[in-house]
Amino acid sequence: MKTAEQHSNVVIRYIFLTIGAISFCLGTAGIVLPILPTVPFYMLTLFCLARGSERFHRMFLESQLYKKTVGAYERDKALTLRTKLSILASVTTIMFIVKTKNS
């Protein structure tokens, strides 16, 4: 994957790093919580880290979390059946719980 150039302003670089750290935490929480989407948060993390720090960008690209979630989608351009069923099951469960609480 082609890396983007870092921003030249130091303040802007720290803003990108902060947003990247927050989106990484939210994406990681999305692995456990089906309400939060993992892939979009990891894509935002990748974007922000590429502009904030080349070292953090490389570390994130080489992490197992990235390779397992976004890397597979990026490589195959599709989700596996197991992933699709997992998403469907977790969303259905959450919707069922919310519906029974409101009834």
All heavy atoms as an XYZ file, in Angstrom:
816
protein
N       0.828     -1.167      0.000
C       0.000      0.000      0.000
C       0.875      1.233      0.000
O       1.836      1.343      0.745
C      -0.905     -0.021      1.234
C      -1.739      1.196      1.392
S      -2.810      1.024      2.839
C      -4.206      1.876      2.200
N       0.550      2.190     -0.832
C       1.313      3.412     -0.928
C       1.042      4.279      0.290
O      -0.095      4.494      0.678
C       0.919      4.164     -2.195
C       1.693      5.424     -2.418
C       1.229      6.118     -3.676
C       1.951      7.433     -3.821
N       1.446      8.216     -4.940
N       2.104      4.796      0.901
C       1.917      5.639      2.075
C       1.805      7.094      1.650
O       2.406      7.521      0.677
C       3.091      5.476      3.054
O       4.298      5.822      2.384
C       3.163      4.063      3.577
N       1.032      7.846      2.387
C       0.836      9.261      2.101
C       1.928     10.079      2.777
O       2.589      9.623      3.699
C      -0.536      9.699      2.582
N       2.084     11.303      2.308
C       3.081     12.178      2.906
C       2.591     12.697      4.247
O       1.410     12.936      4.436
C       3.348     13.364      1.982
C       4.042     12.985      0.699
C       4.345     14.204     -0.146
O       4.401     15.323      0.399
O       4.525     14.025     -1.347
N       3.539     12.885      5.147
C       3.203     13.451      6.442
C       2.922     14.941      6.279
O       3.448     15.599      5.390
C       4.360     13.281      7.409
C       4.622     11.877      7.807
C       5.801     11.797      8.765
O       6.361     12.810      9.170
N       6.184     10.602      9.114
N       2.092     15.460      7.151
C       1.788     16.872      7.140
C       2.984     17.620      7.715
O       3.626     17.163      8.651
C       0.530     17.146      7.963
C      -0.179     18.368      7.531
N       0.191     19.610      7.939
C      -1.239     18.547      6.701
C      -0.593     20.500      7.402
N      -1.477     19.882      6.643
N       3.295     18.790      7.181
C       4.491     19.508      7.614
C       4.295     20.262      8.928
O       5.242     20.433      9.690
C       4.929     20.484      6.530
O       3.874     21.395      6.254
N       3.077     20.705      9.255
C       2.808     21.437     10.481
C       2.741     20.459     11.656
O       1.989     19.497     11.641
C       1.487     22.197     10.340
C       1.222     23.140     11.490
O       1.819     23.027     12.563
N       0.321     24.068     11.273
N       3.516     20.732     12.702
C       3.614     19.831     13.855
C       2.280     19.727     14.594
O       1.884     18.631     15.013
C       4.738     20.301     14.813
C       4.777     19.453     16.065
C       6.065     20.287     14.105
N       1.566     20.833     14.750
C       0.281     20.820     15.453
C      -0.715     19.943     14.704
O      -1.429     19.127     15.302
C      -0.264     22.264     15.625
C      -1.663     22.250     16.226
C       0.678     23.107     16.464
N      -0.757     20.075     13.396
C      -1.673     19.272     12.573
C      -1.298     17.795     12.672
O      -2.177     16.925     12.747
C      -1.662     19.738     11.104
C      -2.077     21.205     10.990
C      -2.534     18.860     10.237
C      -3.499     21.487     11.409
N       0.005     17.495     12.713
C       0.440     16.096     12.853
C      -0.043     15.510     14.167
O      -0.520     14.368     14.209
C       1.961     16.003     12.761
C       2.470     16.202     11.345
C       3.953     16.150     11.251
N       4.433     14.850     11.669
C       5.691     14.607     11.965
N       6.589     15.556     11.917
N       6.060     13.409     12.327
N       0.030     16.264     15.267
C      -0.451     15.773     16.556
C      -1.972     15.612     16.565
O      -2.492     14.702     17.211
C       0.006     16.680     17.697
C       1.444     16.425     18.089
C       2.417     17.394     17.883
C       1.831     15.209     18.636
C       3.733     17.153     18.225
C       3.140     14.960     18.982
C       4.095     15.938     18.771
O       5.392     15.686     19.102
N      -2.672     16.478     15.855
C      -4.127     16.329     15.740
C      -4.446     15.034     15.009
O      -5.324     14.266     15.415
C      -4.756     17.557     15.045
C      -4.677     18.771     15.979
C      -6.202     17.277     14.641
C      -5.073     20.087     15.338
N      -3.738     14.772     13.909
C      -3.935     13.514     13.184
C      -3.632     12.309     14.063
O      -4.366     11.313     14.042
C      -3.069     13.456     11.916
C      -3.677     14.116     10.717
C      -3.002     15.116     10.041
C      -4.917     13.723     10.239
C      -3.552     15.716      8.928
C      -5.485     14.314      9.128
C      -4.797     15.321      8.472
N      -2.559     12.381     14.849
C      -2.210     11.267     15.735
C      -3.271     11.055     16.813
O      -3.595      9.919     17.149
C      -0.842     11.504     16.375
C       0.354     11.368     15.437
C       1.639     11.777     16.142
C       0.461      9.959     14.911
N      -3.826     12.136     17.335
C      -4.872     12.024     18.357
C      -6.133     11.400     17.779
O      -6.714     10.477     18.370
C      -5.192     13.416     18.945
O      -3.989     13.969     19.483
C      -6.252     13.323     20.024
N      -6.548     11.873     16.617
C      -7.730     11.302     15.964
C      -7.481      9.839     15.614
O      -8.359      8.985     15.770
C      -8.116     12.121     14.711
C      -8.573     13.522     15.123
C      -9.205     11.420     13.906
C      -8.759     14.475     13.960
N      -6.270      9.525     15.174
C      -5.914      8.148     14.863
C      -5.977      7.241     16.077
O      -6.464      6.111     16.004
N      -5.510      7.733     17.221
C      -5.546      6.935     18.454
C      -6.986      6.694     18.907
O      -7.343      5.575     19.297
C      -4.757      7.635     19.554
N      -7.824      7.723     18.819
C      -9.230      7.578     19.217
C      -9.947      6.599     18.291
O     -10.674      5.710     18.754
C      -9.931      8.951     19.223
C      -9.377      9.817     20.350
C     -11.444      8.794     19.357
C      -9.788     11.270     20.284
N      -9.722      6.728     16.989
C     -10.397      5.818     16.053
C      -9.879      4.388     16.197
O     -10.630      3.436     16.009
C     -10.260      6.311     14.616
O      -8.917      6.283     14.194
N      -8.611      4.227     16.559
C      -8.082      2.886     16.805
C      -8.782      2.250     18.004
O      -9.166      1.079     17.969
C      -6.572      2.940     17.033
C      -5.979      1.602     17.370
C      -5.793      0.655     16.380
C      -5.621      1.293     18.668
C      -5.255     -0.595     16.687
C      -5.082      0.065     18.979
C      -4.892     -0.882     17.985
N      -8.954      3.028     19.071
C      -9.645      2.506     20.268
C     -11.087      2.133     19.946
O     -11.575      1.082     20.366
C      -9.597      3.529     21.392
S      -7.949      3.794     22.066
N     -11.778      2.987     19.203
C     -13.161      2.692     18.838
C     -13.245      1.472     17.921
O     -14.143      0.640     18.061
C     -13.805      3.901     18.166
C     -14.087      5.097     19.081
C     -14.558      6.290     18.260
C     -15.101      4.730     20.140
N     -12.317      1.348     16.982
C     -12.303      0.190     16.097
C     -12.014     -1.099     16.837
O     -12.617     -2.136     16.567
N     -11.108     -1.029     17.797
C     -10.792     -2.214     18.599
C     -11.983     -2.593     19.479
O     -12.290     -3.777     19.640
C      -9.540     -1.953     19.452
O      -8.462     -1.598     18.570
C      -9.141     -3.188     20.227
N     -12.669     -1.602     20.019
C     -13.886     -1.885     20.796
C     -14.958     -2.494     19.893
O     -15.778     -3.297     20.345
C     -14.403     -0.614     21.452
N     -14.945     -2.139     18.628
C     -15.911     -2.685     17.667
C     -15.738     -4.171     17.404
O     -16.652     -4.827     16.906
N     -14.589     -4.714     17.730
C     -14.387     -6.156     17.594
C     -15.282     -6.886     18.585
O     -15.869     -7.921     18.267
C     -12.900     -6.522     17.825
C     -12.052     -5.950     16.697
C     -12.713     -8.030     17.911
C     -10.561     -6.088     16.925
N     -15.414     -6.330     19.780
C     -16.209     -6.954     20.829
C     -17.665     -6.484     20.791
O     -18.578     -7.271     20.986
C     -15.589     -6.644     22.214
C     -16.403     -7.256     23.326
C     -14.148     -7.122     22.266
N     -17.866     -5.214     20.529
C     -19.210     -4.633     20.505
C     -19.727     -4.559     19.069
O     -19.177     -3.807     18.268
C     -19.191     -3.218     21.109
C     -18.654     -3.101     22.526
C     -18.490     -1.638     22.908
C     -19.598     -3.798     23.489
N     -20.749     -5.296     18.738
C     -21.214     -5.315     17.350
C     -21.859     -4.014     16.890
O     -22.091     -3.829     15.710
C     -22.233     -6.459     17.341
C     -22.647     -6.629     18.745
C     -21.490     -6.197     19.590
N     -22.115     -3.107     17.813
C     -22.724     -1.829     17.442
C     -21.710     -0.924     16.737
O     -22.059     -0.165     15.849
C     -23.300     -1.141     18.696
C     -24.435     -1.985     19.249
C     -23.770      0.262     18.394
C     -24.964     -1.513     20.578
N     -20.441     -1.020     17.125
C     -19.394     -0.187     16.531
C     -18.776     -0.902     15.322
O     -18.370     -2.055     15.421
C     -18.288      0.090     17.554
C     -18.650      0.979     18.728
C     -17.497      1.033     19.720
C     -18.983      2.369     18.247
N     -18.673     -0.220     14.195
C     -18.053     -0.839     13.019
C     -16.525     -0.804     13.129
O     -15.942      0.236     13.415
C     -18.532      0.035     11.867
C     -18.749      1.379     12.484
C     -19.191      1.110     13.901
N     -15.893     -1.914     12.919
C     -14.438     -2.002     13.061
C     -13.706     -1.432     11.852
O     -12.810     -0.602     11.988
C     -14.027     -3.471     13.268
O     -14.688     -3.959     14.426
C     -12.532     -3.606     13.454
N     -14.071     -1.869     10.671
C     -13.323     -1.517      9.459
C     -13.287     -0.010      9.209
O     -12.206      0.537      8.951
C     -13.863     -2.300      8.241
C     -13.203     -1.826      6.966
C     -13.636     -3.797      8.434
N     -14.409      0.721      9.274
C     -14.303      2.168      9.023
C     -13.395      2.892     10.019
O     -12.657      3.803      9.633
C     -15.745      2.667      9.154
C     -16.585      1.486      8.887
C     -15.804      0.310      9.395
N     -13.440      2.485     11.275
C     -12.561      3.113     12.258
C     -11.098      2.784     11.979
O     -10.222      3.639     12.134
C     -12.937      2.706     13.685
C     -14.134      3.437     14.217
C     -15.263      2.742     14.601
C     -14.139      4.814     14.334
C     -16.370      3.403     15.096
C     -15.237      5.497     14.833
C     -16.366      4.783     15.209
N     -10.814      1.576     11.551
C      -9.434      1.224     11.210
C      -8.972      1.945      9.945
O      -7.804      2.304      9.825
C      -9.277     -0.282     11.051
C      -9.112     -1.025     12.360
C      -9.046     -2.398     12.391
C      -9.011     -0.367     13.568
C      -8.894     -3.091     13.579
C      -8.862     -1.042     14.757
C      -8.800     -2.399     14.754
O      -8.641     -3.079     15.928
N      -9.860      2.172      9.032
C      -9.495      2.928      7.824
C      -9.180      4.380      8.191
O      -8.231      4.968      7.666
C     -10.623      2.863      6.791
C     -10.868      1.466      6.253
S      -9.430      0.771      5.452
C      -9.691      1.392      3.817
N      -9.975      4.963      9.099
C      -9.696      6.316      9.582
C      -8.361      6.344     10.321
O      -7.575      7.281     10.160
C     -10.824      6.807     10.483
C     -10.644      8.195     11.105
C     -10.544      9.261     10.018
C     -11.792      8.491     12.054
N      -8.090      5.319     11.111
C      -6.812      5.224     11.816
C      -5.660      5.207     10.822
O      -4.670      5.929     10.993
C      -6.763      3.944     12.681
O      -7.821      3.985     13.625
C      -5.437      3.801     13.391
N      -5.785      4.416      9.793
C      -4.747      4.327      8.773
C      -4.511      5.673      8.110
O      -3.377      6.112      7.929
C      -5.148      3.272      7.738
C      -4.148      2.945      6.659
C      -2.897      2.347      7.281
C      -4.752      1.965      5.686
N      -5.595      6.365      7.761
C      -5.505      7.676      7.127
C      -4.789      8.669      8.038
O      -3.870      9.370      7.616
C      -6.920      8.182      6.789
C      -6.966      9.575      6.255
C      -6.684      9.833      4.928
C      -7.291     10.638      7.089
C      -6.720     11.120      4.429
C      -7.339     11.925      6.609
C      -7.052     12.171      5.267
N      -5.202      8.718      9.301
C      -4.618      9.681     10.238
C      -3.165      9.363     10.569
O      -2.328     10.269     10.635
C      -5.450      9.737     11.514
S      -7.077     10.465     11.277
N      -2.862      8.098     10.775
C      -1.481      7.728     11.098
C      -0.545      7.964      9.918
O       0.627      8.295     10.114
C      -1.403      6.279     11.562
C      -2.048      5.972     12.916
C      -1.825      4.512     13.278
C      -1.540      6.881     14.003
N      -1.037      7.811      8.707
C      -0.199      8.055      7.533
C       0.210      9.518      7.457
O       1.305      9.845      6.995
C      -0.945      7.655      6.264
N      -0.651     10.408      7.901
C      -0.345     11.830      7.864
C       0.324     12.331      9.140
O       0.887     13.415      9.152
C      -1.611     12.621      7.593
C      -1.916     12.607      6.110
C      -3.379     12.636      5.821
N      -3.642     12.569      4.402
C      -3.663     11.454      3.706
N      -3.393     10.307      4.278
N      -3.931     11.458      2.424
N       0.250     11.558     10.203
C       0.832     11.992     11.466
C       2.217     11.445     11.731
O       3.082     12.157     12.232
N       2.450     10.167     11.403
C       3.728      9.547     11.721
C       3.960      8.335     10.826
O       3.150      7.411     10.820
C       3.751      9.112     13.190
O       4.859      8.296     13.448
N       5.046      8.340     10.125
C       5.390      7.208      9.255
C       5.629      5.945     10.082
O       5.239      4.854      9.693
C       6.628      7.541      8.427
C       7.046      6.440      7.481
C       6.009      6.146      6.410
O       5.308      7.068      5.984
O       5.907      4.977      5.994
N       6.244      6.096     11.246
C       6.543      4.947     12.099
C       5.258      4.284     12.611
O       5.099      3.066     12.536
C       7.403      5.381     13.280
C       7.818      4.229     14.167
C       8.635      4.713     15.307
N       7.759      5.517     16.158
C       7.987      5.787     17.430
N       9.083      5.360     17.989
N       7.157      6.493     18.134
N       4.296      5.090     13.117
C       3.025      4.537     13.582
C       2.236      3.924     12.432
O       1.557      2.915     12.591
C       2.178      5.606     14.274
C       2.654      5.963     15.651
C       2.724      7.280     16.046
C       3.031      4.981     16.553
C       3.160      7.621     17.311
C       3.466      5.305     17.819
C       3.536      6.633     18.199
N       2.327      4.547     11.278
C       1.635      4.033     10.101
C       2.138      2.630      9.753
O       1.353      1.709      9.532
C       1.841      4.998      8.925
C       1.206      4.568      7.658
N      -0.160      4.531      7.479
C       1.729      4.146      6.496
C      -0.436      4.120      6.262
N       0.703      3.875      5.648
N       3.456      2.454      9.714
C       4.032      1.140      9.417
C       3.677      0.115     10.494
O       3.361     -1.031     10.188
C       5.551      1.230      9.291
C       6.020      1.387      7.871
C       7.525      1.308      7.733
N       8.089      2.624      8.038
C       8.820      2.913      9.116
N       9.137      1.975      9.974
N       9.267      4.114      9.332
N       3.712      0.534     11.769
C       3.372     -0.376     12.867
C       1.918     -0.857     12.748
O       1.634     -2.036     12.955
C       3.556      0.326     14.216
C       4.992      0.421     14.669
S       5.248      1.394     16.183
C       3.948      0.869     17.240
N       1.021      0.055     12.387
C      -0.394     -0.316     12.255
C      -0.601     -1.259     11.079
O      -1.345     -2.239     11.178
C      -1.256      0.939     12.106
C      -2.717      0.635     12.039
C      -3.389      0.133     13.142
C      -3.431      0.827     10.881
C      -4.740     -0.160     13.089
C      -4.776      0.550     10.811
C      -5.434      0.047     11.926
N       0.059     -1.006      9.953
C      -0.081     -1.887      8.794
C       0.424     -3.290      9.076
O      -0.079     -4.265      8.515
C       0.676     -1.320      7.589
C       0.035     -0.146      6.876
C       0.955      0.356      5.775
C      -1.318     -0.513      6.310
N       1.400     -3.420      9.955
C       1.973     -4.722     10.269
C       1.277     -5.421     11.435
O       1.585     -6.568     11.735
C       3.462     -4.555     10.581
C       4.257     -4.101      9.373
C       5.672     -3.674      9.714
O       6.056     -3.739     10.910
O       6.387     -3.252      8.798
N       0.305     -4.753     12.083
C      -0.365     -5.349     13.244
C      -1.332     -6.450     12.824
O      -1.887     -6.440     11.733
C      -1.112     -4.276     14.037
O      -2.265     -3.867     13.343
N      -1.536     -7.397     13.726
C      -2.452     -8.506     13.467
C      -3.903     -8.032     13.388
O      -4.695     -8.591     12.641
C      -2.311     -9.583     14.550
C      -1.016    -10.356     14.445
C      -0.892    -11.073     13.112
O      -1.838    -11.647     12.607
N       0.303    -11.022     12.543
N      -4.263     -7.015     14.167
C      -5.625     -6.477     14.117
C      -5.959     -5.966     12.718
O      -7.029     -6.227     12.186
C      -5.808     -5.349     15.135
C      -5.856     -5.749     16.592
C      -5.849     -4.520     17.474
C      -7.072     -6.599     16.856
N      -5.025     -5.222     12.128
C      -5.256     -4.690     10.787
C      -5.319     -5.820      9.760
O      -6.211     -5.853      8.921
C      -4.161     -3.695     10.405
C      -4.318     -3.181      8.995
C      -5.202     -2.150      8.716
C      -3.598     -3.738      7.941
C      -5.365     -1.688      7.428
C      -3.749     -3.274      6.658
C      -4.638     -2.246      6.407
O      -4.794     -1.801      5.125
N      -4.369     -6.726      9.841
C      -4.322     -7.820      8.865
C      -5.568     -8.694      8.936
O      -6.055     -9.169      7.917
C      -3.070     -8.668      9.091
C      -1.796     -7.958      8.690
C      -0.587     -8.821      8.959
C       0.690     -8.093      8.617
N       1.869     -8.893      8.917
N      -6.093     -8.899     10.138
C      -7.255     -9.768     10.299
C      -8.536     -9.119      9.795
O      -9.383     -9.786      9.208
C      -7.411    -10.131     11.777
C      -8.539    -11.091     12.051
C      -8.616    -11.441     13.509
C      -9.784    -12.365     13.764
N      -9.967    -12.620     15.182
N      -8.695     -7.819     10.008
C      -9.949     -7.156      9.650
C      -9.875     -6.471      8.289
O     -10.516     -6.896      7.344
C     -10.341     -6.137     10.735
O      -9.267     -5.228     10.934
C     -10.683     -6.827     12.035
N      -9.114     -5.435      8.192
C      -9.067     -4.646      6.965
C      -8.211     -5.308      5.890
O      -8.543     -5.270      4.715
C      -8.541     -3.224      7.259
C      -8.493     -2.388      5.999
C      -9.401     -2.556      8.302
N      -7.123     -5.936      6.306
C      -6.212     -6.548      5.337
C      -6.879     -7.603      4.483
O      -6.675     -7.669      3.268
N      -7.709     -8.432      5.094
C      -8.414     -9.466      4.338
C      -9.389     -8.844      3.350
O      -9.500     -9.283      2.199
C      -9.152    -10.408      5.283
N     -10.082     -7.811      3.769
C     -11.026     -7.137      2.869
C     -10.276     -6.439      1.741
O     -10.687     -6.488      0.586
C     -11.873     -6.124      3.643
C     -12.831     -5.384      2.754
C     -13.996     -5.993      2.312
C     -12.570     -4.094      2.344
C     -14.871     -5.339      1.486
C     -13.439     -3.428      1.516
C     -14.596     -4.044      1.095
O     -15.450     -3.376      0.272
N      -9.172     -5.798      2.066
C      -8.380     -5.091      1.066
C      -7.798     -6.064      0.026
O      -7.784     -5.780     -1.164
C      -7.249     -4.339      1.767
C      -6.424     -3.487      0.859
C      -5.371     -2.755      1.652
O      -4.470     -3.428      2.192
O      -5.461     -1.540      1.732
N      -7.370     -7.221      0.488
C      -6.766     -8.215     -0.396
C      -7.808     -8.890     -1.294
O      -7.620     -9.009     -2.489
C      -6.032     -9.261      0.446
C      -5.327    -10.325     -0.357
C      -4.672    -11.382      0.538
N      -5.678    -12.070      1.357
C      -5.781    -11.974      2.681
N      -4.949    -11.213      3.363
N      -6.714    -12.633      3.342
N      -8.926     -9.320     -0.701
C      -9.918    -10.101     -1.445
C     -11.057     -9.278     -2.021
O     -11.845     -9.790     -2.811
C     -10.518    -11.184     -0.537
C      -9.457    -12.111      0.015
O      -8.430    -12.302     -0.661
O      -9.649    -12.628      1.129
N     -11.194     -8.035     -1.589
C     -12.293     -7.152     -2.013
C     -13.660     -7.722     -1.656
O     -14.653     -7.433     -2.314
C     -12.228     -6.851     -3.509
C     -10.945     -6.245     -3.986
C     -10.764     -4.858     -3.426
C      -9.515     -4.224     -4.018
N      -8.721     -3.541     -3.055
N     -13.721     -8.554     -0.633
C     -14.984     -9.144     -0.185
C     -14.811     -9.685      1.225
O     -13.700     -9.910      1.687
C     -15.400    -10.264     -1.127
N     -15.945     -9.888      1.893
C     -15.945    -10.510      3.211
C     -16.211    -12.001      3.060
O     -16.962    -12.407      2.172
C     -17.023     -9.892      4.095
C     -16.869     -8.408      4.425
C     -18.099     -7.899      5.161
C     -15.626     -8.173      5.246
N     -15.636    -12.789      3.933
C     -15.883    -14.222      3.896
C     -17.298    -14.509      4.401
O     -17.907    -13.679      5.092
C     -14.876    -14.983      4.775
O     -15.063    -14.570      6.133
C     -13.448    -14.724      4.329
N     -17.809    -15.683      4.076
C     -19.137    -16.072      4.530
C     -19.190    -16.108      6.051
O     -20.176    -15.672      6.659
C     -19.519    -17.434      3.939
C     -20.892    -17.968      4.341
C     -21.992    -17.016      3.885
C     -21.107    -19.354      3.769
N     -18.134    -16.581      6.671
C     -18.080    -16.641      8.137
C     -18.190    -15.243      8.747
O     -18.906    -15.023      9.728
C     -16.783    -17.311      8.577
C     -16.657    -17.414     10.064
C     -15.386    -18.101     10.463
N     -15.305    -18.195     11.913
C     -14.323    -18.741     12.554
N     -13.325    -19.289     11.892
N     -14.321    -18.770     13.856
N     -17.494    -14.274      8.162
C     -17.561    -12.899      8.650
C     -18.953    -12.320      8.464
O     -19.494    -11.673      9.366
C     -16.520    -12.029      7.925
O     -15.227    -12.606      8.089
C     -16.514    -10.611      8.457
N     -19.545    -12.563      7.312
C     -20.899    -12.065      7.047
C     -21.900    -12.659      8.031
O     -22.757    -11.948      8.561
C     -21.317    -12.402      5.616
C     -20.580    -11.609      4.571
C     -21.018    -12.051      3.189
C     -20.178    -11.412      2.109
N     -20.545    -11.871      0.772
N     -21.801    -13.955      8.284
C     -22.714    -14.598      9.226
C     -22.493    -14.097     10.652
O     -23.453    -13.927     11.409
C     -22.557    -16.116      9.166
C     -23.052    -16.778      7.871
C     -22.727    -18.266      7.873
C     -24.539    -16.543      7.687
N     -21.253    -13.849     11.006
C     -20.946    -13.315     12.330
C     -21.564    -11.931     12.513
O     -22.159    -11.630     13.559
C     -19.432    -13.247     12.517
O     -19.109    -12.570     13.692
N     -21.438    -11.098     11.515
C     -22.037     -9.762     11.570
C     -23.552     -9.872     11.658
O     -24.189     -9.200     12.482
C     -21.620     -8.931     10.335
C     -20.133     -8.605     10.405
C     -22.447     -7.649     10.238
C     -19.568     -8.027      9.127
N     -24.136    -10.706     10.834
C     -25.585    -10.884     10.823
C     -26.095    -11.403     12.171
O     -27.091    -10.901     12.706
C     -25.993    -11.845      9.706
C     -27.483    -12.080      9.517
C     -28.181    -10.780      9.157
C     -27.715    -13.118      8.436
N     -25.408    -12.368     12.745
C     -25.824    -12.932     14.033
C     -25.723    -11.902     15.149
O     -26.641    -11.775     15.977
C     -24.984    -14.159     14.363
N     -24.644    -11.148     15.193
C     -24.480    -10.167     16.266
C     -25.488     -9.030     16.144
O     -26.066     -8.602     17.155
C     -23.052     -9.631     16.295
O     -22.745     -8.992     15.079
N     -25.741     -8.558     14.943
C     -26.722     -7.486     14.756
C     -28.123     -7.982     15.098
O     -28.906     -7.280     15.749
C     -26.654     -6.930     13.318
C     -27.828     -6.020     13.023
C     -25.346     -6.198     13.100
N     -28.462     -9.191     14.687
C     -29.774     -9.760     15.001
C     -29.954     -9.909     16.508
O     -31.023     -9.605     17.054
C     -29.939    -11.123     14.303
O     -29.756    -10.945     12.901
C     -31.306    -11.716     14.575
N     -28.914    -10.350     17.193
C     -28.975    -10.498     18.644
C     -29.197     -9.152     19.329
O     -30.055     -9.030     20.213
C     -27.685    -11.147     19.181
O     -27.485    -12.399     18.521
C     -27.737    -11.347     20.675
N     -28.457     -8.152     18.916
C     -28.610     -6.818     19.498
C     -30.014     -6.272     19.237
O     -30.660     -5.711     20.132
C     -27.548     -5.846     18.943
C     -26.153     -6.263     19.396
C     -27.845     -4.409     19.357
C     -25.934     -6.191     20.892
N     -30.516     -6.453     18.015
C     -31.863     -5.969     17.688
C     -32.917     -6.699     18.522
O     -33.885     -6.089     18.982
C     -32.132     -6.143     16.194
C     -31.339     -5.183     15.340
S     -31.519     -5.456     13.587
C     -33.230     -5.065     13.347
N     -32.730     -7.989     18.737
C     -33.669     -8.769     19.549
C     -33.666     -8.275     20.997
O     -34.722     -8.117     21.618
C     -33.305    -10.255     19.482
C     -34.198    -11.119     20.325
C     -35.493    -11.414     19.919
C     -33.740    -11.631     21.534
C     -36.318    -12.199     20.701
C     -34.557    -12.420     22.318
C     -35.859    -12.707     21.905
N     -32.487     -8.025     21.534
C     -32.372     -7.541     22.916
C     -33.032     -6.174     23.057
O     -33.785     -5.934     24.006
C     -30.891     -7.500     23.357
C     -30.341     -8.913     23.477
C     -30.723     -6.739     24.664
C     -28.846     -8.977     23.667
N     -32.781     -5.283     22.125
C     -33.374     -3.948     22.180
C     -34.895     -4.030     22.061
O     -35.622     -3.350     22.778
C     -32.773     -3.045     21.088
C     -33.535     -1.743     20.959
C     -31.296     -2.766     21.385
N     -35.372     -4.876     21.162
C     -36.824     -5.008     20.953
C     -37.494     -5.565     22.206
O     -38.563     -5.099     22.591
C     -37.106     -5.906     19.770
C     -38.582     -6.162     19.540
C     -38.894     -6.118     18.089
C     -40.320     -6.488     17.845
N     -41.221     -5.380     17.932
N     -36.907     -6.568     22.853
C     -37.538     -7.156     24.038
C     -37.492     -6.187     25.229
O     -38.376     -6.224     26.072
C     -36.860     -8.483     24.428
O     -35.465     -8.268     24.606
C     -37.107     -9.532     23.387
N     -36.492     -5.323     25.298
C     -36.426     -4.331     26.364
C     -37.513     -3.265     26.194
O     -38.057     -2.774     27.167
C     -35.058     -3.639     26.386
C     -34.010     -4.382     27.132
C     -32.786     -3.527     27.274
C     -31.815     -4.163     28.229
N     -30.633     -3.333     28.423
N     -37.806     -2.919     24.949
C     -38.799     -1.881     24.679
C     -40.228     -2.408     24.727
O     -41.168     -1.633     24.733
C     -38.537     -1.239     23.314
C     -37.269     -0.405     23.335
O     -36.834      0.052     24.373
N     -36.676     -0.222     22.179
N     -40.402     -3.693     24.748
C     -41.760     -4.272     24.749
C     -42.361     -4.334     26.126
O     -41.831     -4.270     27.123
C     -41.740     -5.688     24.182
O     -41.342     -5.626     22.852
